[in-house]
Structures are given as structure tokens and as C-alpha cells.
Amino acid sequence: MGSPILRTIMRIVYALVLLSVLSALAAAEVVEEEKDPAAIFGKFTLWSLVAAYAIYHLGKKSYSKRAYIVSMLLSLLIAGFLLGSEPSSVGVIQDTVLMLANNTIFPPRFVGLAVFLGFIAVAGRIFCGVCCPFGILQELSSRLGLNKVKLPNKAADAVRAAVFVTMVAVTLILSTSFFEPVNPFSVFKREVLTMQFDHVEMTAVASGIFSIILSVFVYRPFCRLACPYGFLANLGSKKARYVLSRDDRCIECKKCENVCPTGQAGRGHPHTECYYCRKCIEVCPTQAIVLKK
């Protein structure tokens, strides 16, 4: 089948999916939830500021290792442990699908989804790299230096896509949350600190702890194998406005390629799995790696 025909078929499929979603939304009931608006606004404000700071200074080559660590700690301590597990990128995506399954609408969830997708459109996985509290926990665990297992990108992408499709199918068919029993963001719930949680939350917390421990040996296992936001980021990062790239000062020493935990620092790679860990920047002898359009 020629590529023009395939592209036409895909456009028709996308149009049908979009029409189905729009028709479901048109018939949906608007509902309200008890949330803390101040905490939610605080989270998104912090994330936006941290991401903007990182993007600006990466473009100026002035994003130091100290600034990188401070950015991560702010997101981890404030958006994670202080403000709790919600909203999270996983929760917002799961709840969006669940709303479609239950024929309901909670408008703030769609606003949150739009913001998360906006991060991808601007700079790919910048949210995953310096904003996502659970992603940061995995990143810090990987810094222990034992992550010797390299996940093949194609295989990891296939697993994550299968998990995403399964999440959507289970949620739509059973009208129940697929990720709630295993949502690793539960490690940030306030109940965890007081050890007052039910068996479902206990399973989710155990899932989070397991992913953190596994991160010591495998780079960001949840991000790369199961995260629904990671799946969307993999697709959207190909069209991101900004991306880390080499300029004409590159001497082809391949040090960046050797140190990249996802194996995507080489020329011609799509950088869809770039988590802005700065390892390539740190080893580049000519400062040839910069964030650019």
C-alpha cells in the first residue's frame, strides 16, 4: 500500500475518532468534584515556571547542573510531597478516558490535559525531565550508577503502546480506572505518611516503590514502559518546537551517544525519549549541544 493511500486512511481514522469523541462530549453531563483549587493552581504554576526556566537556559547554554538539581527538587518536594499526588499526568489522562466512558465532563480535567499536552508541543519531555515528581524520583534513583540494563527503544515503545491501548480499552469497557490500583503517584498521597490507606492504595504505593527500586538498574522503567503520558509524549515529541541538538561545533567524538541513557543522542535520532537529563551536555568537550528550534 502506497504511503499517500496509507496517510489518507489514517486521516479518515483520526477524523472518525475525533467525531466520536466530540459526539460523546456533546452528550455528556457536566459534573463537579471536590478539589483544592489553590493546590492545583500552585502545581501548574510551579511546573510552568520550572519548565520555562529550563527551556530558556538550555537555549542559552546556561542551565547548570546546580540549576537542574534545584529545578527537580522544587518539583519533587513542592509538587510531589507537599501538594500531594493529584493532579498528575497519569491521573489526568486516566480520568479523561474515564469521563468519556461514564459520559460525564469535569472541565478542569480537560484544562489540565491541555496544559500537559502543551508541554509536549513546546519541548517534548521537558515536563518528564524537570517537573514530574515521580519521574524525578526515578531519575534520582538512576543516578546511583547501577542502571546497566539498556531497554531497546522499539521494544519499550511497543510495551508502552500496549499498556496505553489496554488502559483505554479496560476503562471504556468496564467504566473503571485501570491505573488506580497501580498508580505509582500514590507514593505522594498524604495517607502514606500516616500509613492510613486501603488495600488498593497499598498496591499502588507498592507499585511506585518497586518502580523506584527498579530505576536503580533500568533507566526510568515506568516512564518508558507504562506511563500513558509517556506514550503521548513519544508521539508528540516528534513535532516539538524545541529539541536538544548539536550545532556546528560538534567534533563527532560520540561522547554524548555513549552516555545517553536512552540511546537517542546520535545524529538522525528523533529524540522522542530525551528526558533532558543533561548527561550529553556534561560530557560534550565543545559545548555543541543546545536547545534550539
C-alpha positions, 0 to 999 in steps of 0.5 A: 500500500502506497504511503499517500493511500496509507496517510489518507486512511489514517486521516479518515481514522483520526477524523472518525475518532475525533467525531466520536469523541466530540459526539460523546462530549456533546452528550455528556453531563457536566459534573463537579468534584471536590478539589483544592483549587489553590493546590492545583493552581500552585502545581501548574504554576510551579511546573510552568515556571520550572519548565520555562526556566529550563527551556530558556537556559538550555537555549542559552547554554546556561542551565547548570547542573546546580540549576537542574538539581534545584529545578527537580527538587522544587518539583519533587518536594513542592509538587510531589510531597507537599501538594500531594499526588493529584493532579498528575499526568497519569491521573489526568489522562486516566480520568479523561478516558474515564469521563468519556466512558461514564459520559460525564465532563469535569472541565478542569480535567480537560484544562489540565490535559491541555496544559500537559499536552502543551508541554509536549508541543513546546519541548517534548519531555521537558515536563518528564525531565524537570517537573514530574515528581515521580519521574524525578524520583526515578531519575534520582534513583538512576543516578546511583550508577547501577542502571546497566540494563539498556531497554531497546527503544522499539521494544519499550515503545511497543510495551508502552503502546500496549499498556496505553491501548489496554488502559483505554480499552479496560476503562471504556469497557468496564467504566473503571480506572485501570491505573488506580490500583497501580498508580505509582503517584500514590507514593505522594498521597498524604495517607502514606505518611500516616500509613492510613490507606486501603488495600488498593492504595497499598498496591499502588504505593507498592507499585511506585516503590518497586518502580523506584527500586527498579530505576536503580538498574533500568533507566526510568522503567515506568516512564518508558514502559507504562506511563500513558503520558509517556506514550503521548509524549513519544508521539508528540515529541516528534513535532516539538518546537524545541529539541536538544541538538548539536550545532556546528561545533560538534567534533563527532567524538560520540561522547554524548551517544555513549552516555545517553541513557536512552540511546537517542543522542546520535545524529538522525535520532528523533529524540522522542525519549530525551528526558533532558537529563543533561548527561550529553551536555556534561560530557560534550568537550565543545559545548555543541549541544543546545536547545534550539528550534 
